[in-house]
Amino acid sequence: MDRRLPHTGVSTTSPSDLSPSRAPLTTVAVVGLGTMGTGIAEILARAGREVIGIDISESACRRAVTALEAATARAVRRERISERERAGILDRFRVSTDLRAAADAHLVIEVVPEDYDTKHEVFAELDTVVSPAAVIATGTNALSVTRLAAESAHPERVLGLHFFNPAPAMKLVEIVSSVLTAPAAVEAVTALARDLGKEPVALGDRPGFVADGLLFGYLNQAAAMYEAKYAAREDIDAAMRLGCGLPMGPLALLDLIGIDTARTVLEAMYAASGDRLHAPAPVLGQLAEAGLTGRKAGRGFYTYEAPGSGTVVPDAASDQVRHSTDGARPVRAVGVAGSGTMAAGIAEVFAKAGLEVVLAGRTLEKAGAAKARIAKSLGRSVAKGRMTEQARRQALERITTADSPDAFGSVDLAVEAVAEDLVVKQELFRALDKVCKPGAVLATTTSSLPVIACARATSRPQDVVGLHFFNPAPAMKLIEVVHTVLTADEVRATAHAVCAAVGKHPVDCGDRAGFIVNALLFPYLNNAVKMVQEHYATPDDIDAAMKLGGGYPMGPFELLDVVGLDVSLAIEQVLHREFREPGLAPAPLLEHLVAAGCLGRKTGRGFREYAKA
C-alpha cells in the first residue's frame, strides 16, 4: 500500500561508506505509525524533510495520512501556514507497509511497541535495507539502546531519539548514546533536532533516561498510594496539580500513557536499578492483565466516555472523593498561632473569608509585624483589582493580635503554624488544650511530622486534625486534610467545611509521613540529586528535561534551591524513617551540601549560585 510509490530494494551504497554520515539528514523513515510515530512524521514533514512513514498495518498508514491532512488544515485555518505550504508538507510524506521503503533514508526512527523482540526484528531487517551510512534511532523510553545496538550489524550508527507526547508540541528530545555510538551519528541527529525547533539533551544509556527515569518512579508511587487506599484517586491527582502546579495528576497521566506501557518501563527500570520503588505496583499488573490500560481502552484508573476519549465519566469509585461535611461544627472565629510567613498567610485567608481571627505571636511586636505583612499583601490585591479598598479594611479589622495562645479561649478553630519541630508543636498543643473551649477543633499545619504526636499531647485527641496549607497560603488552592486514627468524623467534616468556606480545595488523607504531596514529590527530588551524584546528567539538563518533557513549572534543582536543601533533607529523612525503603535514603550529595551550609537561595548557594540581594 503506497500513498506515493516508494523506492524499494537494498541500497547500493558504496562499501567504502561504512560510518554514519555528518551530512544533513534530509530523508527520514519513521517505522511505526501510532500516535508518536505520526507526530514525529508531522514534525519532520513540516521542517522540509522527505518522510517515509512505514507500518505493517494499512489502516495505521491511512490514519497517519488523515492525521497529517487534518493537522495541516487546522494550521491553514489558523493562518500558521499557507495552502501552498500545506501542499508541500503533504507531498513530502508518503507511507508504505514495506520496510524496504526505507532504503534511501538517511535516518530511520523506530517507534514500534516497547518489546525487545519486535524492535530487534525491525533492526535486523533494516540492516539489510538501508545504507551503512544511515543512522538508525530507536524511540524507546525504557529499553536498552546498547542491547539494540550490539545486536545490529552496524552498532556505531544506532542511538536513542526519544520524543515526548504530543511530539509536535513538546520541545524536549533526549538523544541517547550507547558506548558503541559514533560521535558523527550523535552530531547529525542533534543538528536535526535543533532544526526541528526542539531542545536536545545528550545522555548515556540507562532505563528511562532523565525525564522518564524520574517521572515513572513518581507515577509508580502514586499507583501504590492509591492501591493502599491511602487517598482517593481524585485527591491524589488534585494534590499534585494544585500543590505542585503539574499539568496532570499522576493517575490521569498513567491512563494517558497507557498502564501497560508504564508497567513495561518500570520493569526495565527495576531490572537495571534493583530499587524496590521501581518495582511496578501490583495494581498496574492487575489493570494491564484485565485490559484496563487507560484512555486507549476506555478504562484504567478512571472510566472514560469511550476508548480513546479523554472525557472522564462517573463510575463506582466516584463517590470516594465527595468528602462529607455532615455534622460539621460551626466555625466563626479562628486562632492562628505563629508570626512567620505561613501563619500570616493563613490568617489572611481566614480574614478575607469573613472569619474573626486572633493572630498570636511569641510577642505582641511579632504579631503586629505579621499583621503588617498581611496589610501589605492585601494592599497588593487592591492594586491588582482583586479586592476593593473597603474589603481590605474589613479584613484587617477582623484580625486581632495577641502575644500568646491564651487569647484563643473563644475560638472555634485553633491553627498551629509554628516551627517544624515536634517538641515545640507538642508544647503548643498542651497549651491549646488548656485554653481552648470544649468542642474547638485543634489543627496543625505540619508538612511532615506525625499529627497523632500533636494530638496525644492533648486530653482530646479526637478534636485534632492536620490542615496542611501550601506556600503562599493566600494563592495556593490546596489544603491536605489529615485525619489520625483518633480524629472524630465530625472534626474531619469540620475541616472540609472550613476549607470550602475559605475557597480552598481539600484533599483527604491519613496520618503518615509526607501525606500526599511531599510523599510523592521528595523522592522524585532525591532521585534527581542521585542522577547528578552519579554524573549521569547535569542539573541544567535535568531541569530542562522535566520542564520541557514533563510540563513541570520548575525543574527539580530550581525547586530544591527554592524550598531549601536543609528543609528538603529533613523531609527526606522523615520519609526514610517512616517507610524504611532503601531507595528513600537521602542522596549523600544532598547531605554534603547541607553540611557545607549550601542551602539554596536563602544562603546564595545550593545546586546553583545566586547573586546576593
Residue, then its C-alpha position, 0 to 999 in steps of 0.5 A: m500500500d503506497r500513498r506515493l510509490p516508494h523506492t524499494g530494494v537494498s541500497t547500493t551504497s558504496p562499501s567504502d561508506l561504512s560510518p554514519s554520515r555528518a551530512p544533513l539528514t534530509t530523508v527520514a523513515v519513521v517505522g511505526l505509525g501510532t500516535m508518536g510515530t505520526g507526530i514525529a512524521e508531522i514534525l519532520a514533514r513540516a521542517g522540509r524533510e522527505v518522510i517515509g512513514i512505514d507500518i505493517s498495518e494499512s489502516a495505521c498508514r491511512r490514519a497517519v495520512t488523515a492525521l497529517e491532512a487534518a493537522t495541516a488544515r487546522a494550521v491553514r485555518r489558523e493562518r500558521i501556514s499557507e495552502r501552498e505550504r500545506a501542499g508541500i508538507l503533504d507531498r513530502f510524506r508518503v507511507s508504505t507497509d514495506l520496510r524496504a521503503a526505507a532504503d534511501a533514508h538517511l535516518v530511520i526512527e523506530v517507534v514500534p511497541e516497547d518489546y525487545d523482540t519486535k524492535h530487534e526484528v525491525f533492526a535486523e531487517l533494516d540492516t539489510v535495507v538501508s545504507p551503512a551510512a544511515v543512522i538508525a534511532t530507536g524511540t524507546n523510553a525504557l529499553s536498552v539502546t546498547r542491547l539494540a545496538a550490539e545486536s545490529a550489524h552496524p552498532e556505531r550508527v544506532l542511538g536513542l531519539h526519544f520524543f515526548n507526547p504530543a511530539p509536535a508540541m513538546k520541545l524536549v528530545e533526549i538523544v541517547s548514546s550507547v558506548l558503541t555510538a559514533p560521535a558523527a551519528v550523535e552530531a547529525v541527529t542533534a543538528l536535526a533536532r535543533d532544526l526541528g525547533k526542539e531542545p536536545v539533551a545528550l545522555g548515556d544509556r540507562p532505563g528511562f533516561v532523565a525525564d522518564g527515569l524520574l517521572f515513572g518512579y513518581l507515577n509508580q508511587a502514586a499507583a501504590m498510594y492509591e492501591a493502599k487506599y491511602a487517598a482517593r484517586e481524585d485527591i491524589d491527582a488534585a494534590m499534585r496539580l494544585g500543590c505542585g502546579l503539574p499539568m496532570g495528576p499522576l493517575a490521569l497521566l498513567d491512563l494517558i500513557g497507557i498502564d501497560t506501557a508504564r508497567t513495561v518501563l518500570e520493569a526495565m527500570y527495576a531490572a537495571s536499578g534493583d530499587r524496590l520503588h521501581a518495582p511496578a505496583p501490583v495494581l498496574g499488573q492487575l489493570a494491564e492483565a484485565g485490559l484496563t490500560g487507560r484512555k486507549a481502552g476506555r478504562g484504567f484508573y478512571t472510566y472514560e466516555a469511550p476508548g480513546s476519549g479523554t472525557v472522564v465519566p462517573d463510575a463506582a469509585s466516584d463517590q470516594v472523593r465527595h468528602s462529607t461535611d455532615g455534622a460539621r461544627p460551626v466555625r466563626a472565629v479562628g486562632v492562628a498561632g505563629s508570626g512567620t510567613m505561613a501563619a500570616g498567610i493563613a490568617e489572611v485567608f481566614a480574614k478575607a473569608g469573613l472569619e474573626v481571627v486572633l493572630a498570636g505571636r511569641t510577642l505582641e511586636k511579632a504579631g503586629a509585624a505579621k499583621a503588617r505583612i498581611a496589610k501589605s499583601l492585601g494592599r497588593s490585591v487592591a492594586k491588582g483589582r482583586m479586592t476593593e479598598q473597603a474589603r481590605r479594611q474589613a479584613l484587617e479589622r477582623i484580625t486581632t493580635a495577641d502575644s500568646p495562645d491564651a487569647f484563643g479561649s473563644v475560638d472555634l478553630a485553633v491553627e498551629a503554624v509554628a516551627e517544624d519541630l515536634v517538641v515545640k508543636q507538642e508544647l503548643f498543643r498542651a497549651l491549646d488544650k488548656v485554653c481552648k473551649p470544649g468542642a474547638v477543633l485543634a489543627t496543625t499545619t505540619s508538612s511532615l511530622p506525625v499529627i497523632a504526636c500533636a494530638r496525644a499531647t492533648s486530653r482530646p485527641q479526637d478534636v485534632v486534625g492536620l490542615h496542611f496549607f501550601n506556600p503562599a497560603p493566600a494563592m495556593k488552592l490546596i489544603e491536605v486534610v489529615h485525619t489520625v486514627l483518633t480524629a472524630d468524623e465530625v472534626r474531619a467534616t469540620a475541616h472540609a467545611v472550613c476549607a470550602a468556606v475559605g475557597k480552598h480545595p481539600v484533599d483527604c488523607g491519613d496520618r503518615a509521613g509526607f501525606i500526599v504531596n511531599a510523599l510523592l514529590f521528595p523522592y522524585l527530588n532525591n532521585a534527581v540529586k542521585m542522577v547528578q551524584e552519579h554524573y549521569a546528567t547535569p542539573d541544567d539538563i535535568d531541569a530542562a528535561m522535566k520542564l520541557g518533557g514533563g510540563y513541570p513549572m520548575g525543574p527539580f534543582e530550581l525547586l530544591d534551591v527554592v524550598g531549601l536543601d536543609v528543609s528538603l533533607a529533613i523531609e527526606q529523612v522523615l520519609h526514610r524513617e517512616f517507610r524504611e525503603p532503601g531507595l528513600a535514603p537521602a542522596p549523600l550529595l544532598e547531605h554534603l551540601v547541607a553540611a557545607g551550609c549550601l542551602g539554596r537561595k536563602t544562603g546564595r548557594g545550593f545546586r546553583e549560585y545566586a547573586k546576593a540581594 
